[in-house]
Amino acid sequence: MVDVMDDRGCDDAFGSAADVVGAAFGAVAPGADTDIAATPSDTFAASLAGPSAGVAFLAAAGALVSPPTLANLLTFQYTLEVYLQDDDFLLTSLKSASTVSSWLLLMIDNSSKESEGASSSSSPSSSTKPLLPDPLPKILRVLPEHILEVIADSLIHITRNQLRLLMANSQYLDKILTLAIIVIASPDLLKNPYLRSQFAEFICSGIPASDLLRSSDDMESSATNKYTTPIQTVLESHAGAHKHLASALFQLYIDAEHTGRHHQFYEKFNIRYNISLIFLWMWESGIYKDPIRMETKNIDKFMKFLNMLLNDATYLLDESLSSLTEVRNLQILMEDSSAWNNLSDNERQEKEARMQQLQGMVRTDNLLGRATVTLLYLFTDDQVMQLAFLRPEMVSRLAEMLNYFVSFLCGPKCQELVVKDKEKYAWDPRFVLTRIVGVYLHLYNKKDFLHAIAKDGRSYSDVLFSRALGILRRHAMMSLKELERFEAVAQSAKRFAEMDVEDEALMGDVPDEFLDPVMSTLMRDPVKLPTSGVVMDKSIIERHLLSDPIDPFNRMPLSADMLVPEGELKARIEAWVAERRATKMVP
């Protein structure tokens, strides 16, 4: 194996290998003695023409791996690494991406002018008009997807390997970022959510990490390395980004549910992780807060986003906590030398392999879950965005999720989450608990939320909240003011729970026509489903429609705007409740 610390050996090996790869690409490595040769820009342009260029390269480079010995394979690997990380090649790729982006933006701008019949000469990069003409011109409808895919792949490669190159050549970013925003926001231009997400990954790769993802211990033990990236600089002053980026990212978060690929269920978490990191940066920057708040006005779209955000948080944290329990059991088994030695060799190998698998799974779930919960924590702290969380179809979902994870983290089985080498699994229970409790604190004075906490029959108990409060106090995880506020939440929820018990005894046997047919609870706002004629409580059916826009009784398409209010039934229910209260002499 080549010693990478031996400079002379590397120069000899990599120099000759780079020449071979350069010849395969049609390019010339630095120092090669030749008069006429293609440049890396020709390579990039050729790649835009289709996949044949890649096939030709593999055929030309076949000599490197024939015969396919380990030494030849390693030589091939190191050769590719040298070539793909060469500054000249990366700079040419960046210039090519900028040039192709400018060409595509010019096509879009010309199509917009033709569609509008206008003669404006404004630059596409500074335009704040709609991103694409409607309907989409034919020349844009037939645009090959691999053109955009090659641009995205090249940009992601640069940000991962030579971010300093972007810093030194930020003049090429304006056109690229303008195209990225258009692509992310325009399913009509690029229907594949996965390809659109690659441009979001490029943006994410070029912004600094958020301090909101770091625990207080991390903040104290290491200084924050604050720096300004070129992508960050461009986004802060980009008019098109201010107008369209937030809306585009919310839509992509929703569209990522179905990427059309066979592993789309797991792929969506990576896509949404990148989007969450961008949202965290946008919010911390301050200049994007108003555009994000504006998205709450599109209530249908924003409620779909919140529904998926809660779904993701629930799944990721649930998977992480369940896997941590298995990790703990395996650690205990491995430490018990007697029990471990009693296992067969095959059993020990299986256990060790499972432990390695769990390490990767748990770490990924924790990192993704941390970003998702932090986004939830951030949005519930804003007065404008709180209103969406307090809608009837959402508030009970939020309260139930929070209660469930408090029961996991602070309940009788919380010791099952104690594992060794927490850093290896990216497991920080203090961070997770304080973020979840922080959501309670943000909504501590909202009666609908407090009532929803108490109505959760699966996880809520007064004992659970007392136990959580004790853990927070003993470990000094929150300030005195925050502890007092959380105690107020616990007391308010307890009062609502007691009132619900009294109310249930007061109502007695509720007439069947007043009960929701799915949950068997008293309807407060009955609506008719026009496709099946069934009457349900509005909050319950709207919660169902967030995940599945069909009538649950006949599987016909159904949306919230199709629901028909049942005013007469609502009046009879209210009259019946008032009569029951009067009969029992309840004030």
Secondary structure, 3 states (H helix, E strand, C coil): CCCCCCHHHHHHHHHHHHHHHHHHHCCCCCCCCCCCCCCHHHHHHHHHCCCHHHHHHHHHHHHHHCCCCHHHHHHHHHHHHHHHCCHHHHHHHHHHHHHHHHHHHHHHHHHHHHHHCCCCCCCHHHCCCCCCCCCCCHHHHCCCHHHHHHHHHHHHHHHHHCHHHHHHCHHHHHHHHHHHHHHHHCCCCCCCHHHHHHHHHHHHHCCCCCHHHCCHHHHHHCCCCCCCCHHHHHHHHCHHHHHHHHHHHHHHHHHCCCCCCCCHHHHHHHHHHHHHHHHHHHHHHCCCHHHHHHHHHCHHHHHHHHHHHHHHHHHHHHHHHHHHHHHHHHHHHHHCHHHHHCCCHHHHHHHHHHHHHHHHHHHHHHHHHHHHHHHHHHHCCCHHHHHHHCCHHHHHHHHHHHHHHHHHHHCCCHHHHCCCCHHHHCCCHHHHHHHHHHHHHHCCCCHHHHHHHHHCCCCCCHHHHHHHHHHHHHCCCCCHHHHHHHHHHHHHHHHHHHHHHHHHHHHCCCCHHHECCCCCCECCCEEECCCCCCEEEHHHHHHHHHHCCECCCCCCECCHHHCEECHHHHHHHHHHHHHHHHHCCCC
